[in-house]
């Protein structure tokens, strides 16, 4: 299992353990229903507000 960093919502920063990035994203979506969940090329997962621009959300949370 690998650790994946989850940033958001807000200033929260956590880690999830999963076998791969897809599983980590699924776990995060279950933890934050109704939020937009996406990952960047570094496999950092971001939890943003629904309908928020993904790029600006990631820049805000970095």
N, CA, C and O atoms as CSV, one atom per row, in Angstrom:
chain,resi,resn,atom,element,x,y,z
A,1,UNK,N,N,0.843,-1.187,0.000
A,1,UNK,CA,C,0.000,0.000,0.000
A,1,UNK,C,C,0.878,1.237,0.000
A,1,UNK,O,O,1.999,1.237,0.510
A,2,UNK,N,N,0.337,2.280,-0.585
A,2,UNK,CA,C,1.052,3.551,-0.653
A,2,UNK,C,C,0.262,4.619,0.087
A,2,UNK,O,O,-0.950,4.504,0.266
A,3,UNK,N,N,0.971,5.662,0.513
A,3,UNK,CA,C,0.328,6.819,1.132
A,3,UNK,C,C,0.130,7.891,0.077
A,3,UNK,O,O,1.025,8.162,-0.723
A,4,UNK,N,N,-1.050,8.498,0.083
A,4,UNK,CA,C,-1.364,9.586,-0.831
A,4,UNK,C,C,-1.776,10.792,0.000
A,4,UNK,O,O,-2.566,10.666,0.936
A,5,UNK,N,N,-1.243,11.963,-0.341
A,5,UNK,CA,C,-1.570,13.193,0.359
A,5,UNK,C,C,-2.893,13.732,-0.157
A,5,UNK,O,O,-3.129,13.784,-1.364
A,6,UNK,N,N,-3.753,14.133,0.774
A,6,UNK,CA,C,-5.046,14.730,0.433
A,6,UNK,C,C,-5.057,16.148,0.985
A,6,UNK,O,O,-4.950,16.351,2.195
A,7,UNK,N,N,-5.187,17.130,0.092
A,7,UNK,CA,C,-5.235,18.535,0.500
A,7,UNK,C,C,-6.653,19.052,0.309
A,7,UNK,O,O,-7.264,18.866,-0.744
A,8,UNK,N,N,-7.163,19.704,1.346
A,8,UNK,CA,C,-8.514,20.226,1.311
A,8,UNK,C,C,-9.453,19.273,2.030
A,8,UNK,O,O,-9.031,18.180,2.408
A,9,UNK,N,N,-10.689,19.642,2.229
A,9,UNK,CA,C,-11.198,20.986,1.956
A,9,UNK,C,C,-10.608,21.994,2.937
A,9,UNK,O,O,-10.187,21.644,4.040
A,10,UNK,N,N,-10.590,23.214,2.521
A,10,UNK,CA,C,-9.991,24.265,3.341
A,10,UNK,C,C,-8.507,24.027,3.519
A,10,UNK,O,O,-7.818,23.674,2.562
A,11,UNK,N,N,-8.004,24.214,4.721
A,11,UNK,CA,C,-6.571,24.067,4.983
A,11,UNK,C,C,-6.214,22.672,5.481
A,11,UNK,O,O,-5.080,22.438,5.899
A,12,UNK,N,N,-7.160,21.751,5.440
A,12,UNK,CA,C,-6.896,20.379,5.891
A,12,UNK,C,C,-5.883,19.692,4.995
A,12,UNK,O,O,-5.864,19.906,3.783
A,13,UNK,N,N,-5.043,18.866,5.599
A,13,UNK,CA,C,-4.077,18.057,4.862
A,13,UNK,C,C,-3.992,16.706,5.573
A,13,UNK,O,O,-3.629,16.631,6.746
A,14,UNK,N,N,-4.330,15.650,4.848
A,14,UNK,CA,C,-4.355,14.305,5.417
A,14,UNK,C,C,-3.673,13.337,4.469
A,14,UNK,O,O,-3.229,13.714,3.385
A,15,UNK,N,N,-3.597,12.097,4.890
A,15,UNK,CA,C,-3.091,11.033,4.025
A,15,UNK,C,C,-4.085,9.890,4.017
A,15,UNK,O,O,-4.767,9.634,5.010
A,16,UNK,N,N,-4.160,9.200,2.876
A,16,UNK,CA,C,-4.933,7.964,2.782
A,16,UNK,C,C,-3.993,6.877,2.294
A,16,UNK,O,O,-3.043,7.143,1.558
A,17,UNK,N,N,-4.267,5.660,2.710
A,17,UNK,CA,C,-3.493,4.513,2.242
A,17,UNK,C,C,-4.341,3.743,1.247
A,17,UNK,O,O,-5.512,3.456,1.494
A,18,UNK,N,N,-3.723,3.412,0.109
A,18,UNK,CA,C,-4.428,2.661,-0.924
A,18,UNK,C,C,-3.406,1.940,-1.786
A,18,UNK,O,O,-2.215,2.252,-1.758
A,19,UNK,N,N,-3.893,0.972,-2.551
A,19,UNK,CA,C,-3.018,0.224,-3.457
A,19,UNK,C,C,-2.603,1.048,-4.666
A,19,UNK,O,O,-1.523,0.847,-5.221
A,20,UNK,N,N,-3.473,1.988,-5.077
A,20,UNK,CA,C,-3.156,2.822,-6.235
A,20,UNK,C,C,-3.924,4.136,-6.142
A,20,UNK,O,O,-4.758,4.322,-5.256
A,21,UNK,N,N,-3.631,5.038,-7.064
A,21,UNK,CA,C,-4.236,6.370,-7.037
A,21,UNK,C,C,-5.753,6.304,-7.203
A,21,UNK,O,O,-6.477,7.041,-6.533
A,22,UNK,N,N,-6.240,5.439,-8.080
A,22,UNK,CA,C,-7.692,5.335,-8.286
A,22,UNK,C,C,-8.413,4.951,-6.996
A,22,UNK,O,O,-9.467,5.503,-6.680
A,23,UNK,N,N,-7.846,4.009,-6.257
A,23,UNK,CA,C,-8.450,3.617,-4.978
A,23,UNK,C,C,-8.407,4.772,-3.980
A,23,UNK,O,O,-9.359,4.987,-3.229
A,24,UNK,N,N,-7.308,5.507,-3.976
A,24,UNK,CA,C,-7.176,6.644,-3.061
A,24,UNK,C,C,-8.213,7.717,-3.386
A,24,UNK,O,O,-8.801,8.306,-2.479
A,25,UNK,N,N,-8.439,7.972,-4.671
A,25,UNK,CA,C,-9.454,8.951,-5.078
A,25,UNK,C,C,-10.840,8.468,-4.660
A,25,UNK,O,O,-11.639,9.251,-4.146
A,26,UNK,N,N,-11.131,7.188,-4.874
A,26,UNK,CA,C,-12.432,6.633,-4.476
A,26,UNK,C,C,-12.652,6.765,-2.969
A,26,UNK,O,O,-13.741,7.139,-2.533
A,27,UNK,N,N,-11.631,6.461,-2.176
A,27,UNK,CA,C,-11.738,6.588,-0.716
A,27,UNK,C,C,-12.022,8.032,-0.324
A,27,UNK,O,O,-12.842,8.300,0.554
A,28,UNK,N,N,-11.332,8.961,-0.988
A,28,UNK,CA,C,-11.499,10.381,-0.674
A,28,UNK,C,C,-12.895,10.851,-1.057
A,28,UNK,O,O,-13.507,11.626,-0.321
A,29,UNK,N,N,-13.405,10.396,-2.194
A,29,UNK,CA,C,-14.774,10.761,-2.611
A,29,UNK,C,C,-15.802,10.252,-1.603
A,29,UNK,O,O,-16.789,10.932,-1.324
A,30,UNK,N,N,-15.571,9.065,-1.060
A,30,UNK,CA,C,-16.496,8.525,-0.058
A,30,UNK,C,C,-16.442,9.332,1.236
A,30,UNK,O,O,-17.450,9.491,1.925
A,31,UNK,N,N,-15.265,9.834,1.552
A,31,UNK,CA,C,-15.075,10.612,2.778
A,31,UNK,C,C,-15.663,12.018,2.655
A,31,UNK,O,O,-16.102,12.600,3.647
A,32,UNK,N,N,-15.669,12.565,1.428
A,32,UNK,CA,C,-16.154,13.923,1.186
A,32,UNK,C,C,-17.218,13.922,0.087
A,32,UNK,O,O,-16.983,14.450,-1.000
A,33,UNK,N,N,-18.382,13.335,0.362
A,33,UNK,CA,C,-19.422,13.306,-0.670
A,33,UNK,C,C,-19.861,14.727,-1.031
A,33,UNK,O,O,-19.957,15.596,-0.164
A,34,UNK,N,N,-20.122,14.948,-2.294
A,34,UNK,CA,C,-20.558,16.261,-2.749
A,34,UNK,C,C,-19.426,17.199,-3.095
A,34,UNK,O,O,-19.667,18.274,-3.644
A,35,UNK,N,N,-18.196,16.821,-2.789
A,35,UNK,CA,C,-17.037,17.656,-3.128
A,35,UNK,C,C,-16.414,17.156,-4.426
A,35,UNK,O,O,-16.568,15.990,-4.789
A,36,UNK,N,N,-15.713,18.042,-5.120
A,36,UNK,CA,C,-14.969,17.642,-6.306
A,36,UNK,C,C,-13.615,17.104,-5.840
A,36,UNK,O,O,-12.916,17.767,-5.074
A,37,UNK,N,N,-13.250,15.923,-6.291
A,37,UNK,CA,C,-11.984,15.297,-5.915
A,37,UNK,C,C,-11.190,15.045,-7.184
A,37,UNK,O,O,-11.688,14.433,-8.128
A,38,UNK,N,N,-9.938,15.526,-7.202
A,38,UNK,CA,C,-9.077,15.350,-8.371
A,38,UNK,C,C,-7.640,15.187,-7.897
A,38,UNK,O,O,-7.309,15.522,-6.760
A,39,UNK,N,N,-6.794,14.671,-8.778
A,39,UNK,CA,C,-5.376,14.483,-8.450
A,39,UNK,C,C,-4.521,15.147,-9.515
A,39,UNK,O,O,-4.930,15.277,-10.669
A,40,UNK,N,N,-3.318,15.567,-9.107
A,40,UNK,CA,C,-2.390,16.153,-10.071
A,40,UNK,C,C,-1.357,15.108,-10.498
A,40,UNK,O,O,-1.435,13.946,-10.098
A,41,UNK,N,N,-0.400,15.532,-11.305
A,41,UNK,CA,C,0.615,14.620,-11.843
A,41,UNK,C,C,1.507,14.031,-10.750
A,41,UNK,O,O,2.105,12.973,-10.947
A,42,UNK,N,N,1.603,14.701,-9.607
A,42,UNK,CA,C,2.413,14.201,-8.490
A,42,UNK,C,C,1.632,13.259,-7.584
A,42,UNK,O,O,2.123,12.844,-6.534
A,43,UNK,N,N,0.412,12.926,-7.996
A,43,UNK,CA,C,-0.476,12.034,-7.238
A,43,UNK,C,C,-0.899,12.625,-5.896
A,43,UNK,O,O,-1.171,11.892,-4.946
A,44,UNK,N,N,-0.952,13.952,-5.826
A,44,UNK,CA,C,-1.545,14.633,-4.688
A,44,UNK,C,C,-3.026,14.788,-4.992
A,44,UNK,O,O,-3.400,15.194,-6.092
A,45,UNK,N,N,-3.860,14.470,-4.028
A,45,UNK,CA,C,-5.308,14.534,-4.207
A,45,UNK,C,C,-5.815,15.840,-3.602
A,45,UNK,O,O,-5.412,16.229,-2.506
A,46,UNK,N,N,-6.707,16.509,-4.336
A,46,UNK,CA,C,-7.279,17.779,-3.902
A,46,UNK,C,C,-8.783,17.629,-3.733
A,46,UNK,O,O,-9.455,17.022,-4.567
A,47,UNK,N,N,-9.305,18.189,-2.642
A,47,UNK,CA,C,-10.744,18.200,-2.381
A,47,UNK,C,C,-11.202,19.650,-2.495
A,47,UNK,O,O,-10.806,20.507,-1.704
A,48,UNK,N,N,-12.047,19.908,-3.495
A,48,UNK,CA,C,-12.477,21.273,-3.796
A,48,UNK,C,C,-13.993,21.380,-3.717
A,48,UNK,O,O,-14.702,20.378,-3.618
A,49,UNK,N,N,-14.465,22.601,-3.764
A,49,UNK,CA,C,-15.906,22.834,-3.778
A,49,UNK,C,C,-16.481,22.400,-5.125
A,49,UNK,O,O,-15.794,22.479,-6.144
A,50,UNK,N,N,-17.727,21.946,-5.138
A,50,UNK,CA,C,-18.354,21.589,-6.411
A,50,UNK,C,C,-18.366,22.803,-7.336
A,50,UNK,O,O,-18.558,23.930,-6.880
A,51,UNK,N,N,-18.168,22.582,-8.595
A,51,UNK,CA,C,-18.165,23.622,-9.631
A,51,UNK,C,C,-16.998,24.595,-9.520
A,51,UNK,O,O,-16.955,25.578,-10.261
A,52,UNK,N,N,-16.051,24.353,-8.617
A,52,UNK,CA,C,-14.860,25.201,-8.514
A,52,UNK,C,C,-13.889,24.804,-9.624
A,52,UNK,O,O,-13.775,23.625,-9.960
A,53,UNK,N,N,-13.198,25.778,-10.186
A,53,UNK,CA,C,-12.214,25.490,-11.224
A,53,UNK,C,C,-11.102,24.629,-10.627
A,53,UNK,O,O,-10.491,24.994,-9.622
A,54,UNK,N,N,-10.851,23.492,-11.254
A,54,UNK,CA,C,-9.892,22.521,-10.716
A,54,UNK,C,C,-8.488,23.106,-10.586
A,54,UNK,O,O,-7.821,22.901,-9.572
A,55,UNK,N,N,-8.041,23.828,-11.600
A,55,UNK,CA,C,-6.687,24.394,-11.582
A,55,UNK,C,C,-6.542,25.439,-10.486
A,55,UNK,O,O,-5.556,25.424,-9.749
A,56,UNK,N,N,-7.503,26.343,-10.366
A,56,UNK,CA,C,-7.389,27.382,-9.336
A,56,UNK,C,C,-7.502,26.777,-7.941
A,56,UNK,O,O,-6.862,27.260,-7.007
A,57,UNK,N,N,-8.300,25.736,-7.787
A,57,UNK,CA,C,-8.400,25.052,-6.494
A,57,UNK,C,C,-7.055,24.439,-6.117
A,57,UNK,O,O,-6.599,24.590,-4.983
A,58,UNK,N,N,-6.420,23.750,-7.060
A,58,UNK,CA,C,-5.127,23.127,-6.780
A,58,UNK,C,C,-4.080,24.171,-6.434
A,58,UNK,O,O,-3.281,23.964,-5.521
A,59,UNK,N,N,-4.070,25.287,-7.148
A,59,UNK,CA,C,-3.087,26.340,-6.866
A,59,UNK,C,C,-3.320,26.928,-5.473
A,59,UNK,O,O,-2.367,27.241,-4.760
A,60,UNK,N,N,-4.575,27.075,-5.094
A,60,UNK,CA,C,-4.919,27.633,-3.786
A,60,UNK,C,C,-4.474,26.706,-2.656
A,60,UNK,O,O,-4.062,27.175,-1.595
A,61,UNK,N,N,-4.555,25.395,-2.879
A,61,UNK,CA,C,-4.252,24.428,-1.819
A,61,UNK,C,C,-2.793,23.994,-1.773
A,61,UNK,O,O,-2.395,23.323,-0.821
A,62,UNK,N,N,-1.990,24.349,-2.756
A,62,UNK,CA,C,-0.582,23.908,-2.772
A,62,UNK,C,C,0.210,24.511,-1.658
A,62,UNK,O,O,1.405,24.241,-1.534
